[in-house]
Amino acid sequence: MHALSICDAIRDIYFDAATLSHSVKNPEANFHMRFEIARRAKFIWLSIRGVLGLVMPDRTEPLPHDEVEEITRDLNVIYINIRGTLDNLAWLLLDLFASDKTRNLPPVKISLFGNEYLKDGNLADIAKFIKPYEDWNGELSGKRDPAAHRIPLSVIPAIIDSETKDEYQRTMEEYNNMIGDAFRDSANWEIAEPKFEKAHALHEKLESIGKFAPLFVHHPDEGAMKIYPTVPQNIGQLVRITRGIFEITRVRLSNMKLA
């Protein structure tokens, strides 16, 4: 239920960004709102729906190869766009409210959690608002930075335990022998075809061995992370940050009109 509610919440950010953009007259800030933040929220929404469609928290059936690829794609889309949305929010606020000194910072220092960026007196309310999320941002970097810059995230198709290890190894050996024989006989299709069919059946059997657990990884030497509640919680934090910044933006734009 938590994941489903987060799915609705990030969808609402998509609509909210599009709506708020009509109040933003600054061309650059309007661009960030409509073509960056709104679109990224939509991509996250579509991807978390994809995850929920294939991998519910109680699933135990192993993931076939095609579903592994779909979930892996969706996880990487989610984390790359969480990071991207945070960056887009920083640029939005820069174009709307920042001082000239902050606007002249090198692009690499334009960060919602950057020390020099948050020193700007014009962004004091943002610095106060964002402070409770600093620890989360630090923890998130362990997942979002590998997805964006180093090793893509991946989902584990199945866990092979002591009960299924022997069956998996035996089936793998049968598959390797059969696919090898099929390729050796590939010049004679009448002989090779039934061997390829048997190899395909063995491969499908391999994909059904073991037990699925909703886990994902990035570096092979580091531990796995739980999809639930990790992924919905990270999207939820992005929703809270975006909502808060949107509200600050609305108030400040309204006050600027009244001034």
Summary of the structure (lengths in Angstrom):
residues: 259
radius of gyration: 24.0
end to end distance: 44.4
largest distance: 84.6
contacts: 780
relative contact order: 0.15
helix: 75%
strand: 3%
